[in-house]
Amino acid sequence: MITITEAGANRVNQFLESRKSGIGIRVKIRTTGCSGYAYNLEFVDEANDDDNIFESNGVQIVVDNKSLVMIDGTELDYKMEGLNAGFAFKNPYEDATCGCGESFTLKK
């Protein structure tokens, strides 16, 4: 299961409203960066047959099976710190992030 905080849900809903379409967001893991994996968020207009769909704080979160293995139990949040704002992931399987913060490794 993937959840999203109220702050995260509010931000996603703002994006969906301005976009005027979409059923939610897709959370996907891709292989990249110096640590190995990176989170990828994109809007979803329709889910695939093999997608997992979770609802949290009124937002549908869509995750493919391959990514779910690496992020099951993750909480997605939206944080504003000074001039920086963005989505943050609290992933129980994440071991460490790289120096630039763009990628992460998984616990072995």
C-alpha positions in Angstrom: 0.0 0.0 0.0 1.1 3.5 -0.8 -0.2 6.5 1.1 -0.1 10.3 0.7 -0.2 13.0 3.4 -2.9 15.7 3.4 -0.3 18.2 2.2 0.7 15.9 -0.7 -2.9 15.2 -1.6 -3.6 18.9 -1.7 -0.7 19.6 -4.1 -1.7 16.7 -6.4 -5.2 17.9 -6.5 -4.0 21.4 -7.4 -2.1 20.0 -10.3 -5.0 17.8 -11.5 -7.4 20.8 -11.3 -5.1 23.0 -13.3 -4.5 20.2 -15.8 -8.3 19.6 -16.1 -7.9 15.9 -16.5 -6.5 12.8 -14.8 -7.5 10.2 -12.3 -4.5 10.5 -10.0 -0.7 10.0 -10.0 1.6 7.2 -10.9 4.5 6.4 -8.7 7.2 4.5 -10.5 10.8 3.4 -9.8 13.3 3.7 -12.6 16.9 2.7 -12.7 19.1 5.7 -12.9 21.5 8.0 -11.0 24.6 7.3 -9.0 22.8 5.2 -6.4 20.7 3.0 -8.7 17.0 4.0 -8.4 14.9 7.1 -8.6 11.3 7.9 -8.0 9.2 9.1 -10.9 5.8 10.8 -10.6 3.5 11.3 -13.5 -0.2 12.0 -13.9 -2.5 9.2 -14.9 -5.4 9.5 -17.2 -6.3 5.9 -17.1 -4.9 2.9 -15.3 -3.5 -0.3 -17.0 -5.1 -3.7 -16.3 -2.1 -4.8 -14.2 -1.8 -1.6 -12.1 -2.3 -1.5 -8.4 -4.5 1.4 -7.3 -4.5 2.8 -3.8 -6.6 5.7 -2.5 -5.3 7.9 0.2 -6.6 11.3 1.3 -8.8 11.4 -1.8 -6.0 10.8 -4.3 -5.7 7.7 -6.4 -2.1 6.4 -6.5 -1.3 4.0 -9.3 1.8 1.7 -9.1 3.0 -1.1 -11.4 3.9 -4.5 -9.9 7.6 -4.1 -10.4 7.8 -0.7 -8.6 5.4 -1.8 -5.8 8.0 -4.4 -4.6 10.4 -1.6 -4.0 8.0 1.0 -2.5 5.3 -0.9 -0.7 4.5 0.9 2.6 5.8 4.2 1.3 4.3 7.5 2.3 4.4 10.4 -0.1 4.5 13.9 1.2 4.8 17.5 -0.1 7.3 19.6 1.8 8.2 23.3 1.6 11.6 24.1 3.1 12.8 27.7 2.5 12.9 28.3 -1.3 12.7 24.5 -2.0 9.4 22.6 -2.4 8.7 19.2 -3.7 7.5 15.7 -3.0 9.3 13.5 -0.5 9.2 9.8 -0.1 9.3 7.9 3.2 10.1 4.5 1.9 10.8 1.6 4.4 13.0 -0.1 1.9 15.2 2.9 1.1 18.7 2.5 2.5 20.6 5.7 1.5 20.4 8.5 -1.0 23.1 9.9 -3.2 24.8 13.3 -2.5 22.6 15.1 -5.0 19.5 13.5 -3.6 18.2 12.4 -7.0 18.6 8.6 -6.5 18.6 6.0 -3.7 19.7 2.5 -2.8 17.5 -0.3 -1.4 18.2 -2.2 1.8 19.7 -5.6 1.1 
